[in-house]
Amino acid sequence: MHGLVVWTASGETLVALSLFFLKAGAFIFGSGLAIVPFLREGVVVEHRWLTEGQFLDAVAMGLITPGPVVITATFIGYLVGGFPGAVVATIAIFTPIYLGVVVPGRWFIRHRDDLRVQAFVKGATAAAAGAIGGATIVLTRGAVIDWATAGIAAAGVLFVWRFRDREPVLILLSALAGLILYPAAG
């Protein structure tokens, strides 16, 4: 693949991508980052479609764009199955969300005062918060590999704590720090 667009993928690969991302899409509650541990387990450990580094790159691509889950899924799909893989992964991850939230959306709005619906939303929110914590651990283990990257991470946490809503500046500063500390990797 190295820089070339791949237009074909085996049917078996496309079916596997589709089933995996349909399942992943069904687990998105509250935040797309909640499924990062699930994605990592599936694409790195179980299917061995990507290396740890490729997975981190895919998550990073998603995080610097609007719609991080869809972009991450699309990028993973492309790495695994070329252009058809990207299309299949994108459609598959979005389908459960569409069927579970968009289609019955009016019903949810009509019943938003129902205590059972409110309890479900509270439970889903708590589950998403726990999964986001898990995503933080998974991503940190893959990205913080030495004292320099630990310093960048600590500086990033302090930056976010001090300067709210300045994530693009943080991304640029972190990228510059990475390029300075690891020029051969860039």
Residue pairs with C-beta under 8 A, 6 or more apart in sequence:
1 79
1 82
5 82
5 83
6 78
6 81
6 82
6 83
6 85
7 82
7 83
7 84
8 82
8 84
9 80
9 81
9 82
9 84
9 85
10 81
13 80
13 81
13 85
14 81
14 84
14 85
14 88
16 47
17 77
17 80
17 81
17 85
17 88
17 89
17 92
18 88
18 89
18 91
18 92
19 92
20 42
20 43
20 47
20 92
21 73
21 77
21 88
21 89
21 92
21 93
22 92
22 93
22 95
22 96
24 35
24 38
24 39
24 42
24 73
24 92
24 93
25 92
25 93
25 94
25 95
25 96
25 97
26 96
26 100
27 34
27 35
27 38
28 34
28 35
28 69
28 93
28 96
28 97
29 124
29 125
29 127
29 128
29 131
30 124
30 125
30 127
30 128
30 129
30 132
31 128
31 131
31 132
32 62
32 67
32 68
32 69
32 70
32 72
33 68
33 69
33 131
33 132
33 135
34 127
34 128
34 131
34 132
34 135
35 69
35 131
35 135
36 59
36 131
36 134
36 135
36 138
36 139
37 131
37 134
37 135
37 137
37 138
38 131
39 55
39 59
39 72
39 73
39 76
40 55
40 138
43 49
43 50
43 55
43 76
43 80
44 50
44 51
44 52
44 55
49 76
49 79
49 80
50 58
50 76
50 79
50 80
52 142
53 142
54 79
55 76
55 142
56 139
56 142
56 143
57 75
58 72
58 75
58 76
58 79
59 68
59 72
59 139
61 71
61 72
61 75
62 68
62 69
62 70
62 71
62 72
62 73
62 75
63 72
64 171
65 71
69 93
70 90
70 93
70 94
73 89
73 90
73 92
73 93
74 86
74 89
74 90
75 86
76 89
77 85
77 86
77 87
77 88
77 89
77 90
78 85
78 86
78 89
79 85
80 89
81 88
81 89
101 108
108 117
111 117
112 118
140 153
143 149
143 153
144 150
144 153
148 181
148 182
149 178
152 174
152 177
152 178
152 181
155 177
156 170
156 174
159 166
159 169
159 170
159 173
160 166
160 167
160 170
163 169
163 170
178 185
178 186
179 186
